[in-house]
Amino acid sequence: MSKTPIALIQMRSGTDPERNIEDAERMIREAASGGAKLVLTPEVTNLVQKDATALFETLHAPEADPGAKRLSALAGELKIDILAGSMAFSGEDGRAVNRSMLFGPDGARKAHYDKIHMFDVALGQGEVWSESTNYAPGSRAVIADAAGIKLGLTICYDVRFAYLYRALALGGAEAITVPAAFTRPTGKAHWEILLRARAIETGSFILAPAQGGVHEDGRKTWGRSMVVGPWGDVVGVLDHDEPGILHAEIDVEDVRSARQRIPALKGGREFTGP
């Protein structure tokens, strides 16, 4: 099987959704002109906004969101798959949803995934995050086909919950997406280690487009968008937090080879305790 060219978009989204989508579109077009058949954007592509009042004044329902409509049309125009790594939308319980959306070469939405694990942490030195205050968690794991690859969809903090990644791999995922807006402290300490661990454990490609830099609302994110191979090797990385495009190639034969060499997915056993 031939290799599939892909591209990861690294962004520094701000508080204006229209400008953010314009930035994403410009880089997606550049990635497609470079041959990418699947292009992935980071978490909260359309909006990085810490202020809850401003956040909810800005959000749209998924079916009415101008940015989602624009990316859908772009996928159809360019005849490629586009994963909007995540976008913030208004939800049904008064909170927002943090949702990945996959658009196919015909412009139709193929799949969507709502982030399951909420980033509710206290990092020390006054840095506290409570994602579940403003965002409702999802409850469904999702696999979808894109550019001939079976994609398992996850978002950012999900990467710390290995059981989700094992379930996706057991369900047939050959590559697992981790669009992210990692904080600087956790990114520096854990980003690459976690991505490589999830790849090794599942024998899957890990595709992790990231937000990077100092955002308009004051948030600081790590960047370092990365593609990791199923043997745990770093296939490519943007070794900085500036906006940019990371091109790579995916060969699903590498997944089959890694899983044959270390058949950990087949070797799981039930146990009791502790």
VEXMIVEX-937306 format. One line per field, with one value per residue: x, z, y of N, C-alpha, C in turn; residue in three letters. Coordinates in Angstrom, 3 decimals, always signed. Layout:
residues N
n.xx (X/...);
n.zz (Z/...);
n.yy (Y/...);
ca.xx (X/...);
ca.zz (Z/...);
ca.yy (Y/...);
c.xx (X/...);
c.zz (Z/...);
c.yy (Y/...);
res (ALA/...);
This chain:
residues 274
n.xx (+0.848/+0.514/+2.050/+0.334/+0.012/-0.042/-0.946/-0.260/-1.629/-0.348/-1.401/-2.173/-4.616/-6.996/-9.277/-11.168/-13.308/-13.740/-11.346/-9.610/-10.513/-9.976/-7.171/-6.715/-7.808/-6.106/-3.675/-4.452/-5.042/-2.457/-1.213/-2.630/-1.899/+0.658/+0.364/-0.999/-3.438/-4.982/-5.705/-5.085/-6.265/-5.639/-6.776/-9.598/-9.699/-11.273/-11.608/-10.024/-10.654/-10.728/-12.497/-15.627/-18.105/-17.654/-17.009/-19.457/-21.063/-20.081/-20.275/-21.713/-24.328/-23.450/-24.485/-25.031/-22.742/-20.540/-17.793/-17.483/-19.076/-17.584/-15.158/-16.144/-17.021/-14.535/-13.148/-14.625/-14.096/-11.276/-11.058/-10.212/-9.671/-10.531/-9.760/-11.159/-9.630/-10.525/-13.480/-15.108/-18.415/-21.808/-23.693/-26.178/-26.913/-26.578/-23.905/-20.827/-19.574/-16.681/-15.512/-14.394/-14.468/-14.906/-14.486/-15.263/-13.942/-16.090/-17.225/-19.048/-19.950/-18.237/-17.900/-18.110/-16.655/-16.927/-15.006/-14.039/-12.707/-12.370/-10.402/-9.636/-7.805/-5.227/-2.393/-0.518/+1.177/-0.880/-2.130/-4.972/-7.355/-10.612/-12.265/-14.701/-16.540/-17.440/-17.695/-19.353/-18.769/-18.100/-19.274/-18.777/-16.754/-15.026/-14.454/-13.339/-13.166/-10.578/-8.962/-8.164/-7.300/-7.939/-9.168/-8.889/-10.528/-9.520/-9.051/-6.686/-6.484/-7.475/-5.349/-4.079/-5.393/-5.104/-6.707/-8.721/-7.361/-6.423/-8.883/-9.742/-7.748/-8.189/-10.637/-10.009/-8.634/-6.041/-4.548/-4.403/-5.864/-4.742/-5.497/-4.560/-4.279/-2.086/-0.939/+1.904/+3.540/+2.726/+3.094/+5.873/+6.813/+5.445/+4.323/+5.626/+6.377/+3.936/+2.596/+4.283/+4.166/+1.427/+1.415/+3.206/+1.962/-0.365/+0.389/-0.055/-0.225/+0.225/-1.280/-0.805/-1.751/-1.153/-1.953/+0.027/+2.104/+1.673/-1.515/-4.277/-6.014/-4.358/-3.604/-1.087/+0.389/+1.900/+2.682/+4.734/+3.749/+3.195/+3.993/+3.865/+5.215/+4.031/+5.873/+6.834/+8.561/+9.525/+8.110/+7.838/+8.175/+7.214/+9.413/+8.867/+6.823/+5.526/+3.067/+2.507/+3.148/+3.184/+4.333/+3.860/+4.053/+1.885/+1.938/+0.017/+0.874/+2.988/+1.726/+0.528/+2.867/+4.135/+2.268/+2.336/+4.913/+4.972/+2.517/+0.617/-2.022/-3.475/-2.768/-3.931/-5.361/-8.021/-8.471/-8.558/-9.129/-7.185);
n.zz (+0.000/-0.800/+0.636/+2.654/+2.268/+4.770/+6.789/+9.586/+11.257/+13.015/+15.334/+16.653/+18.034/+18.597/+20.105/+18.231/+16.243/+13.427/+12.348/+13.250/+11.814/+9.252/+9.360/+9.729/+7.340/+5.399/+5.966/+5.654/+2.923/+1.932/+2.884/+1.469/-1.117/-1.009/-1.218/+0.742/+1.783/+3.950/+6.394/+9.525/+12.205/+15.302/+18.782/+19.864/+17.524/+16.516/+18.556/+21.334/+24.444/+27.623/+29.261/+30.493/+30.022/+27.633/+26.032/+25.805/+24.603/+22.091/+20.915/+18.619/+17.746/+16.637/+14.027/+12.997/+12.959/+11.572/+11.035/+11.005/+8.795/+6.841/+6.838/+6.099/+3.472/+2.389/+2.508/+0.585/-1.672/-1.966/-2.160/-0.140/+3.040/+6.036/+9.352/+11.752/+14.478/+17.110/+17.843/+19.513/+20.531/+21.175/+23.561/+24.739/+27.406/+28.602/+28.825/+26.895/+24.089/+23.330/+20.431/+17.966/+14.410/+11.450/+8.080/+4.809/+1.405/-0.190/+1.115/+3.069/+6.508/+8.076/+10.616/+14.173/+17.328/+20.773/+23.324/+25.928/+28.450/+30.862/+31.454/+34.408/+36.693/+39.070/+38.762/+40.336/+41.693/+41.345/+38.942/+37.708/+36.245/+35.093/+33.183/+32.983/+34.082/+32.128/+29.878/+28.562/+29.051/+26.601/+25.775/+24.113/+22.233/+19.106/+15.798/+12.519/+8.917/+6.975/+4.235/+3.534/+5.922/+9.107/+11.569/+14.993/+17.226/+19.496/+22.067/+23.317/+26.717/+26.946/+26.302/+28.556/+29.434/+29.099/+28.580/+26.814/+24.405/+23.947/+23.586/+21.231/+19.436/+19.577/+18.397/+15.780/+14.933/+13.160/+13.226/+15.658/+16.675/+18.327/+18.802/+20.340/+23.084/+24.919/+28.153/+29.062/+31.327/+31.602/+29.023/+28.556/+30.381/+29.820/+27.227/+24.775/+25.852/+26.628/+24.139/+22.688/+24.308/+24.060/+21.380/+21.319/+23.075/+21.680/+19.102/+17.054/+14.743/+16.000/+15.820/+16.335/+16.302/+17.403/+19.515/+19.987/+21.839/+23.133/+23.786/+22.829/+25.021/+27.123/+27.714/+27.692/+25.532/+24.555/+21.952/+19.568/+17.668/+16.577/+14.944/+15.619/+15.132/+14.915/+16.256/+18.153/+17.346/+16.606/+13.975/+12.845/+13.853/+14.872/+16.203/+18.063/+19.176/+17.348/+14.821/+12.116/+9.597/+9.564/+7.635/+6.791/+6.233/+6.135/+6.535/+6.609/+6.727/+8.452/+10.887/+11.010/+11.009/+13.431/+15.318/+14.910/+15.718/+18.435/+20.045/+21.803/+21.903/+21.486/+23.647/+26.038/+29.273/+31.438/+34.866/+38.451/+41.386/+42.419);
n.yy (-1.193/+2.247/+5.154/+7.583/+10.980/+13.457/+16.339/+18.391/+21.121/+23.776/+26.179/+29.496/+30.275/+32.898/+35.213/+35.828/+34.219/+34.303/+35.312/+33.318/+31.057/+31.929/+31.966/+29.217/+28.209/+29.326/+27.996/+25.338/+25.280/+25.713/+23.393/+21.435/+22.103/+21.247/+18.566/+17.101/+14.765/+14.401/+16.691/+18.105/+20.087/+21.937/+21.516/+23.481/+25.130/+27.207/+29.093/+30.470/+31.243/+32.376/+33.789/+33.292/+34.574/+36.030/+33.862/+32.355/+34.246/+34.242/+31.719/+29.297/+26.963/+23.638/+22.972/+25.449/+26.934/+29.271/+28.852/+26.049/+25.454/+26.689/+25.220/+22.737/+23.288/+23.896/+21.453/+20.056/+21.634/+21.371/+18.681/+16.892/+15.210/+16.797/+17.241/+19.040/+19.657/+20.302/+22.175/+24.832/+24.753/+25.784/+23.957/+21.548/+21.546/+23.957/+24.306/+24.451/+22.468/+20.567/+19.743/+17.471/+17.475/+15.725/+16.224/+15.170/+14.547/+15.229/+17.274/+16.668/+16.016/+13.520/+12.379/+13.007/+13.888/+14.235/+15.596/+13.500/+13.411/+15.807/+18.710/+19.234/+20.526/+21.409/+23.054/+24.219/+27.135/+28.917/+28.273/+27.098/+24.956/+24.365/+22.723/+21.383/+23.098/+24.861/+23.273/+20.440/+16.999/+14.416/+11.062/+8.951/+6.830/+7.167/+6.061/+6.652/+6.680/+8.090/+9.321/+6.754/+5.714/+4.348/+6.260/+6.934/+9.040/+11.500/+14.028/+16.196/+16.299/+13.745/+12.105/+11.192/+8.986/+5.887/+3.667/+4.446/+4.726/+2.159/+0.884/+2.121/+1.239/-1.554/-1.510/-1.129/+1.151/+2.729/+4.977/+7.523/+10.495/+13.437/+16.266/+19.321/+21.699/+22.106/+23.027/+25.081/+24.116/+21.366/+20.489/+20.752/+18.869/+16.431/+16.047/+14.892/+12.410/+11.208/+11.029/+9.316/+7.060/+6.311/+5.615/+3.419/+1.590/+0.952/+0.342/+2.167/+4.963/+8.242/+11.302/+14.570/+17.621/+20.952/+23.798/+26.762/+28.989/+32.395/+33.377/+35.574/+35.807/+35.464/+32.904/+30.339/+28.125/+24.964/+24.019/+22.290/+20.368/+17.015/+13.931/+10.569/+7.365/+3.892/+2.314/+3.897/+5.847/+9.212/+10.632/+13.126/+16.577/+19.837/+21.806/+23.958/+26.755/+28.308/+29.226/+26.920/+24.350/+20.878/+18.372/+14.938/+11.337/+8.538/+5.109/+2.406/-0.180/-0.175/-0.136/-2.677/-4.209/-3.405/-4.290/-7.009/-7.633/-6.912/-8.181/-6.853/-5.992/-8.269/-9.745/-9.086/-9.663/-10.661/-9.726/-9.849/-7.747/-4.829);
ca.xx (+0.000/+1.287/+1.980/-0.661/+0.541/-0.905/-0.343/-0.757/-1.597/-0.126/-2.026/-2.214/-5.960/-7.312/-10.645/-12.028/-13.471/-13.598/-9.915/-9.005/-10.852/-9.199/-5.805/-6.747/-8.046/-4.889/-2.682/-4.990/-4.818/-1.026/-0.922/-3.192/-1.074/+1.856/+0.045/-1.670/-4.779/-5.645/-5.139/-5.641/-6.038/-5.531/-7.904/-10.179/-9.270/-12.067/-11.732/-9.361/-11.257/-10.882/-13.605/-16.832/-19.143/-17.289/-17.084/-20.826/-21.597/-19.477/-20.490/-22.872/-24.613/-22.611/-25.069/-25.148/-21.469/-19.960/-16.486/-17.676/-19.575/-16.474/-14.223/-16.843/-16.944/-13.128/-12.838/-15.217/-13.372/-9.927/-11.189/-9.379/-10.261/-10.094/-10.198/-11.119/-9.196/-11.739/-14.071/-16.016/-19.786/-22.799/-24.249/-27.596/-27.201/-26.118/-22.460/-20.323/-18.970/-15.365/-15.873/-13.710/-15.366/-14.194/-15.167/-14.713/-13.671/-17.334/-17.694/-19.974/-19.380/-18.134/-17.971/-17.709/-16.289/-16.898/-13.953/-14.589/-12.037/-12.274/-9.146/-9.929/-6.524/-4.550/-1.000/+0.375/+1.507/-2.103/-2.684/-6.081/-8.238/-11.832/-12.942/-16.073/-17.439/-18.002/-17.831/-19.952/-17.969/-18.712/-19.353/-18.749/-15.529/-15.354/-13.492/-13.851/-12.226/-10.116/-7.825/-7.742/-6.782/-8.949/-8.781/-9.528/-10.560/-9.418/-8.700/-5.858/-6.370/-7.750/-4.111/-3.638/-6.270/-4.632/-7.741/-9.437/-6.522/-6.466/-10.198/-9.761/-6.912/-8.910/-11.743/-9.515/-7.948/-4.644/-3.956/-5.246/-5.627/-4.662/-5.425/-4.319/-3.860/-1.406/-0.308/+3.371/+4.166/+2.466/+3.688/+7.312/+7.089/+4.749/+3.745/+6.232/+6.359/+2.593/+2.286/+5.049/+3.629/+0.169/+1.754/+3.823/+0.967/-1.420/+0.899/-0.777/+0.279/-0.389/-1.256/-1.065/-1.606/-1.225/-1.874/+1.324/+2.463/+0.893/-2.757/-4.870/-6.644/-3.310/-3.228/+0.199/+0.351/+3.219/+3.066/+5.451/+2.916/+4.034/+3.531/+4.628/+4.951/+3.532/+6.977/+7.207/+9.522/+8.994/+8.173/+8.032/+7.784/+7.529/+10.101/+8.693/+5.409/+5.011/+2.187/+3.224/+2.588/+4.036/+3.988/+4.345/+3.411/+1.375/+1.868/-0.659/+1.634/+3.815/+0.867/+0.434/+4.176/+4.376/+1.367/+2.809/+6.150/+4.581/+1.058/+0.043/-3.481/-4.033/-2.292/-4.582/-6.037/-8.884/-7.888/-9.360/-8.382/-6.746);
ca.zz (+0.000/-0.873/+1.803/+2.575/+2.752/+5.702/+7.326/+10.862/+11.322/+14.347/+15.342/+17.875/+17.912/+19.518/+20.579/+17.090/+15.464/+11.977/+12.041/+13.470/+10.691/+8.110/+9.521/+9.479/+5.914/+4.662/+6.138/+5.057/+1.476/+1.694/+3.110/+0.355/-2.305/-0.818/-1.467/+1.851/+1.545/+5.240/+7.121/+10.872/+12.954/+16.733/+19.683/+19.868/+16.334/+16.242/+19.650/+22.626/+25.232/+29.016/+29.891/+30.230/+29.436/+26.237/+25.348/+25.461/+23.689/+20.786/+20.388/+17.830/+17.695/+15.594/+12.692/+12.558/+13.136/+10.290/+10.831/+10.609/+7.414/+5.965/+6.720/+5.316/+2.062/+1.980/+2.242/-0.705/-2.730/-2.137/-2.335/+0.864/+4.368/+7.020/+10.730/+12.647/+15.668/+17.874/+17.800/+20.627/+20.105/+22.246/+23.794/+25.058/+28.846/+29.080/+28.666/+25.543/+23.782/+22.712/+19.452/+16.700/+13.286/+10.277/+6.830/+3.714/+0.135/-0.765/+1.959/+4.093/+7.792/+8.218/+12.012/+15.175/+18.627/+21.881/+24.292/+27.052/+29.715/+31.070/+32.048/+35.720/+37.364/+39.749/+38.412/+41.271/+41.412/+40.983/+37.640/+37.921/+35.095/+35.387/+31.886/+33.120/+34.455/+30.925/+28.792/+28.897/+28.493/+25.753/+26.375/+23.051/+21.449/+17.686/+14.759/+11.204/+7.808/+6.355/+3.317/+3.565/+7.251/+10.164/+12.583/+16.292/+17.560/+20.890/+22.186/+24.377/+28.021/+26.747/+26.107/+29.835/+29.794/+28.140/+28.239/+25.633/+23.232/+23.723/+23.039/+19.832/+18.662/+19.482/+17.474/+14.409/+14.605/+12.730/+13.673/+16.673/+16.650/+19.632/+18.717/+21.720/+23.534/+26.158/+28.892/+29.022/+32.295/+31.299/+27.728/+28.716/+31.164/+29.495/+25.880/+23.918/+26.533/+26.538/+22.750/+22.308/+25.069/+23.463/+20.121/+21.610/+23.689/+20.749/+17.768/+16.172/+14.539/+16.811/+15.059/+17.402/+15.981/+18.674/+19.686/+20.552/+22.064/+24.059/+23.103/+23.152/+26.344/+28.108/+27.845/+27.103/+25.134/+24.349/+20.571/+19.310/+16.946/+16.430/+14.419/+16.195/+14.456/+15.781/+17.024/+19.125/+16.779/+16.219/+12.521/+12.544/+14.933/+14.795/+17.491/+18.504/+19.429/+16.332/+13.827/+11.022/+8.984/+9.639/+6.652/+7.094/+5.466/+6.928/+5.872/+7.570/+6.863/+9.648/+12.010/+11.016/+11.386/+14.855/+16.106/+14.807/+16.479/+19.842/+19.959/+23.101/+21.819/+21.567/+24.843/+27.252/+30.079/+32.520/+36.177/+39.589/+42.333/+43.794);
ca.yy (+0.000/+3.467/+6.018/+8.652/+12.262/+14.188/+17.557/+18.903/+22.578/+24.349/+27.497/+30.293/+30.844/+33.975/+35.375/+36.156/+32.984/+34.513/+35.409/+32.000/+30.180/+32.421/+31.461/+27.776/+27.980/+29.653/+26.936/+24.111/+25.396/+25.520/+21.982/+20.677/+22.362/+20.435/+17.162/+16.414/+14.245/+14.552/+17.828/+18.153/+21.317/+21.637/+21.745/+24.834/+25.855/+28.405/+30.060/+30.319/+32.317/+31.971/+34.490/+32.502/+35.421/+36.260/+32.575/+31.975/+35.251/+34.033/+30.373/+28.895/+25.532/+23.034/+23.012/+26.840/+27.616/+29.689/+28.245/+24.646/+25.474/+27.086/+24.090/+21.724/+23.692/+23.837/+20.042/+19.729/+22.346/+20.829/+17.232/+16.240/+15.066/+17.788/+17.063/+20.188/+18.919/+20.548/+23.503/+25.081/+25.015/+25.779/+22.626/+21.425/+21.624/+25.254/+24.353/+24.269/+21.175/+20.610/+18.709/+17.212/+17.247/+15.227/+16.523/+14.388/+15.228/+15.733/+18.354/+16.188/+15.645/+12.074/+11.948/+13.981/+13.321/+15.183/+15.288/+12.740/+13.708/+17.242/+19.177/+19.815/+20.315/+22.511/+22.810/+24.908/+28.533/+29.621/+27.873/+26.165/+24.803/+23.602/+22.655/+20.889/+24.190/+25.471/+22.302/+19.150/+15.905/+13.412/+9.727/+7.951/+6.720/+7.289/+5.711/+7.042/+6.513/+9.327/+9.142/+5.358/+5.399/+4.299/+7.229/+7.043/+10.458/+11.933/+15.438/+16.760/+15.641/+12.317/+11.357/+10.641/+7.872/+4.887/+2.695/+4.932/+4.470/+0.709/+0.567/+2.549/+0.320/-2.822/-1.282/-1.072/+2.401/+2.625/+6.233/+8.158/+11.926/+14.102/+17.726/+19.732/+23.024/+21.747/+24.116/+25.063/+23.202/+19.950/+20.188/+20.559/+17.658/+15.187/+15.981/+13.875/+11.106/+10.645/+10.682/+8.119/+5.932/+5.861/+4.951/+2.120/+0.703/+0.559/+0.064/+3.087/+6.314/+9.288/+12.550/+15.532/+19.036/+21.671/+25.234/+27.121/+30.380/+33.212/+33.709/+36.873/+35.814/+35.263/+31.494/+29.967/+26.716/+24.381/+23.770/+21.024/+19.403/+15.826/+12.649/+9.467/+6.099/+2.810/+1.737/+4.909/+6.790/+10.510/+10.757/+14.535/+17.491/+21.261/+21.955/+25.342/+27.017/+29.224/+28.606/+26.283/+23.148/+19.694/+17.348/+13.587/+10.277/+7.423/+3.810/+1.537/-1.426/-0.017/-0.510/-4.149/-4.735/-3.171/-5.126/-8.394/-7.764/-6.849/-8.377/-6.485/-5.858/-9.624/-10.410/-8.616/-10.676/-10.210/-9.987/-9.348/-6.940/-5.062);
c.xx (+0.881/+1.102/+0.980/-0.055/-0.486/-0.205/-1.039/-0.571/-1.392/-0.587/-1.762/-3.558/-6.191/-8.790/-11.635/-12.173/-13.261/-12.130/-9.221/-9.277/-10.143/-7.765/-5.737/-6.905/-6.789/-3.864/-3.169/-4.779/-3.349/-0.654/-1.433/-2.373/+0.246/+1.598/-0.707/-3.085/-5.631/-4.940/-5.858/-5.290/-6.071/-6.848/-8.303/-9.632/-9.979/-12.037/-10.938/-9.784/-11.498/-12.099/-14.928/-17.924/-18.868/-17.374/-18.506/-21.516/-21.153/-19.904/-21.766/-23.125/-23.822/-23.174/-25.176/-23.814/-20.850/-18.614/-16.584/-18.166/-18.444/-15.473/-14.845/-16.744/-15.515/-12.715/-13.395/-14.501/-12.022/-9.913/-10.219/-10.216/-9.671/-10.647/-10.025/-10.893/-10.125/-12.178/-14.991/-17.384/-20.671/-23.419/-25.699/-27.918/-26.764/-24.617/-22.092/-19.911/-17.645/-15.334/-14.927/-14.748/-14.535/-15.052/-14.472/-14.532/-14.919/-17.926/-18.629/-19.237/-19.408/-18.387/-17.712/-17.472/-16.252/-15.899/-14.545/-14.017/-11.792/-11.002/-9.459/-8.712/-6.093/-3.055/-0.014/+0.663/+0.297/-2.717/-3.700/-6.964/-9.418/-12.692/-14.407/-17.048/-18.159/-18.257/-18.422/-19.110/-18.784/-18.696/-19.179/-17.408/-15.898/-14.160/-14.122/-12.762/-11.874/-8.888/-7.267/-7.173/-7.950/-8.464/-9.578/-9.426/-10.469/-9.046/-7.881/-5.784/-6.727/-6.464/-3.604/-4.443/-6.073/-5.722/-8.549/-8.665/-6.475/-7.804/-10.285/-8.936/-7.587/-10.101/-11.313/-8.790/-6.488/-3.850/-4.933/-4.865/-5.656/-4.503/-5.408/-4.086/-3.219/-0.840/+1.214/+3.965/+3.957/+3.061/+5.167/+7.621/+6.596/+4.348/+4.343/+6.159/+4.994/+2.263/+3.022/+4.556/+2.342/+0.422/+2.286/+2.794/-0.029/-0.907/+0.226/+0.066/-0.472/-0.188/-1.712/-0.786/-1.911/-1.405/-0.509/+1.499/+1.594/-0.329/-3.311/-5.444/-5.645/-2.877/-1.909/+0.191/+1.702/+3.627/+3.683/+4.522/+3.779/+3.273/+4.454/+4.232/+4.562/+4.620/+7.484/+8.197/+8.834/+9.207/+8.426/+7.561/+8.094/+8.116/+10.087/+7.209/+4.819/+4.025/+2.996/+2.530/+3.622/+3.525/+4.579/+3.631/+3.035/+1.336/+1.250/-0.003/+2.547/+3.025/+0.785/+1.750/+4.422/+3.512/+1.707/+4.037/+5.873/+3.054/+0.339/-1.482/-4.168/-3.727/-2.940/-5.342/-6.921/-8.209/-8.812/-8.472/-7.905/-7.878);
c.zz (+0.000/+0.401/+1.558/+3.102/+3.614/+6.118/+8.615/+10.882/+12.767/+14.325/+16.642/+17.842/+18.975/+19.837/+19.467/+16.203/+13.964/+11.577/+12.219/+12.304/+9.424/+8.175/+9.209/+7.993/+5.092/+4.761/+5.574/+3.541/+1.135/+1.858/+1.960/-0.920/-2.235/-0.902/-0.380/+1.468/+2.809/+5.983/+8.456/+11.537/+14.450/+17.489/+19.647/+18.731/+16.210/+17.342/+20.873/+23.472/+26.656/+29.678/+29.517/+29.569/+27.966/+25.422/+24.880/+24.580/+22.252/+20.123/+19.561/+18.044/+16.537/+14.189/+12.137/+12.558/+11.787/+9.998/+10.389/+9.168/+6.434/+5.770/+5.943/+3.827/+1.538/+1.673/+0.885/-1.861/-3.022/-2.376/-1.417/+2.115/+5.281/+8.380/+11.449/+14.030/+16.825/+17.637/+18.997/+20.067/+21.340/+22.339/+24.225/+26.535/+29.462/+29.035/+27.188/+25.333/+23.070/+21.724/+18.260/+15.624/+12.071/+9.039/+5.690/+2.442/-0.601/+0.060/+3.075/+5.393/+7.916/+9.648/+12.906/+16.500/+19.658/+22.939/+25.552/+28.390/+29.840/+31.838/+33.325/+36.613/+38.095/+39.607/+39.393/+40.790/+40.856/+39.655/+37.845/+36.684/+35.488/+34.130/+32.022/+33.584/+33.226/+29.787/+29.311/+28.285/+27.565/+26.439/+25.351/+22.333/+19.969/+16.834/+13.425/+10.160/+7.211/+5.511/+3.373/+4.890/+8.224/+11.328/+13.866/+16.751/+19.074/+20.887/+23.458/+25.655/+27.969/+26.732/+27.402/+30.246/+28.784/+27.711/+27.022/+24.371/+22.918/+23.104/+21.570/+18.956/+18.506/+18.534/+16.031/+14.025/+14.253/+13.083/+14.643/+16.746/+18.061/+19.414/+20.121/+21.852/+24.901/+26.839/+28.806/+30.039/+31.960/+29.956/+27.828/+29.398/+30.499/+28.037/+25.045/+24.554/+26.402/+25.118/+22.327/+23.056/+24.450/+22.138/+20.375/+22.146/+22.683/+19.380/+16.719/+15.874/+15.471/+16.079/+15.986/+16.963/+17.206/+18.489/+20.293/+20.726/+23.094/+23.312/+23.580/+24.557/+27.460/+28.290/+27.123/+26.805/+24.563/+22.891/+20.401/+18.692/+16.512/+15.770/+14.972/+15.475/+15.433/+16.554/+18.069/+18.622/+16.411/+14.717/+12.110/+13.697/+14.509/+16.148/+17.977/+18.777/+18.458/+15.403/+12.674/+10.552/+9.086/+8.636/+7.071/+6.167/+6.396/+6.069/+6.860/+7.680/+8.076/+10.901/+12.112/+11.471/+12.880/+15.711/+15.987/+15.682/+17.981/+19.892/+21.268/+23.067/+21.939/+22.909/+26.130/+27.971/+31.139/+33.861/+37.252/+40.515/+41.711/+44.784);
c.yy (+1.240/+4.288/+7.150/+9.947/+12.990/+15.469/+17.939/+20.417/+23.008/+25.801/+28.234/+31.031/+31.902/+34.030/+35.724/+34.921/+33.178/+34.587/+34.062/+31.063/+30.628/+31.925/+29.965/+27.494/+28.252/+28.530/+25.604/+24.127/+25.155/+24.051/+21.128/+20.888/+21.605/+18.950/+16.443/+16.002/+14.272/+15.676/+17.944/+19.479/+21.004/+21.792/+23.225/+25.695/+27.193/+29.455/+29.632/+31.509/+31.819/+32.596/+33.822/+33.337/+35.668/+34.983/+32.292/+33.005/+34.992/+32.733/+30.248/+27.409/+24.919/+23.182/+24.430/+27.578/+27.995/+29.042/+26.802/+24.566/+25.783/+25.948/+22.943/+22.037/+23.583/+22.404/+19.625/+20.387/+21.701/+19.328/+16.477/+15.997/+16.136/+17.406/+18.397/+19.617/+19.069/+21.970/+23.621/+25.460/+25.145/+24.396/+22.677/+21.573/+22.954/+25.409/+24.209/+22.812/+21.424/+19.449/+18.662/+16.960/+16.856/+15.458/+15.782/+15.181/+15.703/+16.880/+17.927/+15.889/+14.134/+11.609/+13.143/+13.266/+14.434/+14.713/+14.657/+13.217/+15.207/+17.612/+19.962/+19.564/+21.588/+22.264/+23.425/+26.318/+29.289/+29.233/+26.749/+26.163/+23.933/+23.550/+22.243/+21.963/+24.738/+24.484/+20.997/+18.036/+15.021/+12.058/+8.611/+7.990/+6.622/+6.869/+6.073/+6.833/+7.868/+9.032/+7.725/+4.900/+5.336/+5.153/+7.035/+8.482/+10.671/+13.405/+15.654/+15.901/+14.157/+11.491/+10.719/+9.399/+6.748/+3.915/+3.139/+4.578/+2.975/+0.307/+0.965/+1.620/-1.043/-2.713/-1.106/+0.200/+2.133/+3.882/+6.872/+9.629/+12.504/+15.613/+18.313/+21.222/+22.809/+22.985/+23.988/+24.079/+21.733/+19.557/+19.897/+19.233/+16.376/+15.001/+14.846/+12.489/+10.450/+10.211/+9.419/+6.884/+5.402/+5.155/+3.542/+1.139/+0.148/+0.136/+0.924/+4.324/+7.260/+10.610/+13.669/+16.966/+19.897/+23.168/+25.564/+28.610/+31.072/+33.740/+35.055/+36.931/+35.562/+33.826/+31.231/+28.475/+26.287/+24.249/+22.395/+19.972/+18.225/+14.674/+11.579/+8.184/+5.006/+2.073/+2.732/+5.929/+8.098/+10.688/+12.197/+15.387/+18.917/+21.636/+23.402/+25.549/+28.033/+28.498/+28.015/+25.023/+22.029/+18.669/+16.006/+12.606/+9.130/+6.172/+2.829/+0.170/-1.364/-0.399/-2.029/-4.776/-4.588/-4.090/-6.610/-8.616/-7.778/-6.954/-8.051/-6.368/-7.221/-10.282/-9.951/-9.718/-10.014/-10.534/-9.441/-8.527/-5.651/-4.891);
res (MET/SER/LYS/THR/PRO/ILE/ALA/LEU/ILE/GLN/MET/ARG/SER/GLY/THR/ASP/PRO/GLU/ARG/ASN/ILE/GLU/ASP/ALA/GLU/ARG/MET/ILE/ARG/GLU/ALA/ALA/SER/GLY/GLY/ALA/LYS/LEU/VAL/LEU/THR/PRO/GLU/VAL/THR/ASN/LEU/VAL/GLN/LYS/ASP/ALA/THR/ALA/LEU/PHE/GLU/THR/LEU/HIS/ALA/PRO/GLU/ALA/ASP/PRO/GLY/ALA/LYS/ARG/LEU/SER/ALA/LEU/ALA/GLY/GLU/LEU/LYS/ILE/ASP/ILE/LEU/ALA/GLY/SER/MET/ALA/PHE/SER/GLY/GLU/ASP/GLY/ARG/ALA/VAL/ASN/ARG/SER/MET/LEU/PHE/GLY/PRO/ASP/GLY/ALA/ARG/LYS/ALA/HIS/TYR/ASP/LYS/ILE/HIS/MET/PHE/ASP/VAL/ALA/LEU/GLY/GLN/GLY/GLU/VAL/TRP/SER/GLU/SER/THR/ASN/TYR/ALA/PRO/GLY/SER/ARG/ALA/VAL/ILE/ALA/ASP/ALA/ALA/GLY/ILE/LYS/LEU/GLY/LEU/THR/ILE/CYS/TYR/ASP/VAL/ARG/PHE/ALA/TYR/LEU/TYR/ARG/ALA/LEU/ALA/LEU/GLY/GLY/ALA/GLU/ALA/ILE/THR/VAL/PRO/ALA/ALA/PHE/THR/ARG/PRO/THR/GLY/LYS/ALA/HIS/TRP/GLU/ILE/LEU/LEU/ARG/ALA/ARG/ALA/ILE/GLU/THR/GLY/SER/PHE/ILE/LEU/ALA/PRO/ALA/GLN/GLY/GLY/VAL/HIS/GLU/ASP/GLY/ARG/LYS/THR/TRP/GLY/ARG/SER/MET/VAL/VAL/GLY/PRO/TRP/GLY/ASP/VAL/VAL/GLY/VAL/LEU/ASP/HIS/ASP/GLU/PRO/GLY/ILE/LEU/HIS/ALA/GLU/ILE/ASP/VAL/GLU/ASP/VAL/ARG/SER/ALA/ARG/GLN/ARG/ILE/PRO/ALA/LEU/LYS/GLY/GLY/ARG/GLU/PHE/THR/GLY/PRO);
